[in-house]
Amino acid sequence: MVSERSELLRDLAQRIADALPLEVEEIVLTGSVSRGTADDASDIEMLIVTPEQFALADCYEHARAAGLENVDSWGDQSVPTRRVSGMLEGVPIELIWWSRELAESSVDAFFELDVSSGADAIVNGVPLRTSGSLARWQARLADYPEKLAKARIESAALPWGGFAAAGLLTLIRPGERLALVEWNFDGALRVLAIVHALNRVWPPTTKRLAARVESLAVKPERLVERIGEALSETDPRRALLVLTELQLDAVSLAPAGPNVNRAREWLAEGVELLSEL
């Protein structure tokens, strides 16, 4: 069900799209508004595709012409992507400007091992103005290759092994809270990478995680709850044990492979060591 706030923000986004110059050939609404889950804290995110790359100053000018106030940019301004932010009627607006060439190469890159985000925004994008490119990209992204899924699972499992499992115990020494949180946070992201690959789902952001993984058929039990417990548990041993058990459950669901096989043994040993303390 589309939230009432999503409907209001979609109308506002359409007004922005309608005010942009005719040479803009693709305007895609992304983020929580496109998924229909926006609330009072949500912003409007849009991808804008132009025939050629626009200068940042031109993006500013078009954003202001569409009614945006407090226009600014963020991120690395030396890259081809133009990132323009602003406000309209009290709503934060984020506009990502791509040239047609950059858009096509970015979609190509989604099928590479090291590109872990972005595809989900296109898959769930809503066209506000289109020349047909969005539908073509979505059709292409409907096929998540098995080879890519296996490669991403192997990559995610890579750090879990290669040194003695007893090395995990260094993370629960007094004064090592930052190292423990860093390890658990990275481990949680890797578990999610495995789960999304197992389900052939392009990885989304971690916002609204419970809703996003609810429909996934293959996942460890209580996935979201266990991540939350591992990151909030005050007892270091318990926090590490919860996350290590979750990692083990994730690789147990994965197809066999060099990194996965090693991780299964190593994580099992880690669980045993932590359980005995």
N, C-alpha and C positions, 0 to 999 in steps of 0.2 A: 504494500500500500504506500502510495506517495504521500509524504507528509505535507501538511498545509504550508509549512515554511518553504519546502522545496518548490511548490507551485508558485509562491510569491517571488522567490529568487529566480526561477526560470523566466518569469515574465520580465524581471529586471534585466536578466542576461540577454533576452531577446531584444530589448530596447537598445542595449549597447551594440549588439550585433547589427541591428538595422541602421545604426548611426555610423558604422564603419564604412570606408570607401568601397565602391563597387569592385575595385580591382582585387579586394580580398576575396579569395575563391573558396575558402573552407573555414568555417567557424564552428568549433566543437566545444560543447559544454561538458566539463569533466567534474571530478570530485563528488562530494556527497550530494550536491544538487542534481547531478545527472543520474544518481542512483535512487533519488527520491527519499534520502534519509537525512536531509538537512535539518538543523535545529537553530536555535537563536545564536549559537556560537559559530555557525558555519559561514564561510566566505563563498564567493563565486570564483570559480576557476575556469578559464577558457583557453583553448588552443586556437591560434589564428594563423592561417597559412596563406602566404602571398606568393605571387609568381616569382619574384626575386627577393633577395634579402633586403629588408628595410634597415635604415640607420636608426639607432636608438632615439635620436631626436625626432625622427618622423613618427615613431611609435608613440612617443610622448604627445606629439601634436594630435594624432588621431585619437588617443585616449582622452585628451582634454576636450576634443570636439564631440566625443560621445558623452560628455558630461562628467567625467571623472575629476575629482579634486585631489589635492595632495599627491600628485603624480610623482612617482619615484621608480627606482629600479633596485634589484638585489642580485647577489651572486656574482660570478665571474663575468665581467663585461667584455672580456677579450674573446669569448667564444661566439659562434654564430647565433646561438639562441638569444633572443631579446626578452628580458623579463621586466614587465612593467606592472607596478602596483598603483592602487589609488582607492578612493572612496566614492561611493555614490549612494546617496540617501542613507548614510550611516552604515552601509554594508561594505566590508573590505572586498576589493576586486583584485584578482591576479590574472594577468594576460601573458601568455607565452606565445611569442611570435616566431614562427619558423618560415623559412622559404620553402617552396615546393620541393627543391632538391634535398634540403635538410630533412623535411618530413619523410620523404621516401627512404633516405638512408637510415633515418632513425627507426623506421618500421623494420627495415632489413636487420638492424642491429639487435632487435628484440630476440632474434633467433640465435644470437651468439651467447656463449657460456657466461661471460663476465657481465652481461647487462641484466641486472636483476629487477629493474623497475621501469615503469612507463607504459608497458603494453596494457596493463589493466585499465589505465585511464582511457585508452583508445577503445578497448573492447566494450566498456560501459559508457562511452561517449554518446552524447545526443547532438544531432546536427541542428545548428541554428541557421546556418547557410552552407550549402554544399554543392560541389560540382560532381559528386559521386565518389570522391576519394575515400571518405570515411567508410562507406559501405564496402568498398574494395578492401580496405585495410582490415575491417572487422571480419570479412570472409576469410581473408588469409590467416588471421590470428585465431580463427576457429579451430585450426589444426595445430595442436601443440605436439611437436614431434617426439616420439618415444626416445630417440637417440639423445635429444636435448634433455629430456627428463632424467635419463640415467646419468648423463654427464653432470647435471646440477646436483643430483643426489650424491654422487661420488665426491664432488667438490665440497659439498657441505659437510661430509663426514671426514674430510682429510685431517683436521687437527686432532681427532680423537684416537690417539695412539702414537707410536713412534718413540715414546719415552715411558719410563716405568709408571704404572698406574698409581704407585705410591706418591708420585709427584703431585697428585691432586691434594694431598694432605698439607702441602705448603700453603694452600689457599685458605685454610681454616686456622692458621696460626693467629695469635693475637696481633692486632694492628694491620691485618691484611684485608680489611673490608673492601677497599677499592679494587684490589686485584680479584677478589671473589665476585663482586658485582660485575666487573668487566667480563670475567669468564662466563658467568651465568647469563649475562645479557647476550653475549656473542653466541653462546650455546642455544639460547632460546630462538634467536634469529635463524640459526642453522636448522633447528628442528622445524621451524615454519617453512624454510626453503625446501626441506625434504617432503613435508606434507603437501605443499602446493605442487611440487613436481610429481608426487605419487598420484595426485588427482588431476594432473594435466591442467592446472589452473595457473594463469599468469599471476605472479606474486603481486599482491596489493600492498598498500601501506599497512602499518600495524594499528591504525586507528579503527575503532569499532571492531576489534578483533573477534569477539565472541560471535557477532552476527555474521562475519565473513567466513568463519570456519564451520558454522553450524550445519551447513548443507553438504559439507565434504564427506564423502563416503568412507575414505581411508584416513584414519588419524588415531593417535593414541587416545585412550580414555581420559576424559577431563583435561584436555589439552590446555585450554585457556586458564582454567583454575590452577593447574600445576605451575604454569609459567608465573602467574601472579604470586603463588606461594613461594616459589624459588627466589623471586626478586624482592619479596617483602619480609620473609622469615628472618627473625633477629638472631636465631641460633645458627652460626656459620655452618656447622656440620649438617644440620637438618636442611638448610638451604641448598647446600651442594649435593646432598643425597637426593633431594627431590628432583633437581635438574638432571643429575646423572641418570637416574631411573627413567626420566622422560626421554633423554637422548637415546638410551638403550631401547626403549619401546619404539622410538622412531626408526632406528636402523633395523630393528627386528621386522618392521613392515616393509622395508626396502628390498629391492632385488639384490642378489649377491653381486659383489664386485670387490676389487682389491681393497679399497678404502673402507667400504661397508663391512666386509668380513673382519678386517683388523679392528674396526671400531666396536663391533659386537663383542669381541673377546676382551678388549681393553676396558670398555665401559662396564661389562659384567664384573671384571676384577675390581674396578673402582667402586661399584655398588657394594660388593662384598666387604671391601676394606672399610668403607664409611659406615656400613651397618654394624660392624664389630666394635666400633669406638664407643 
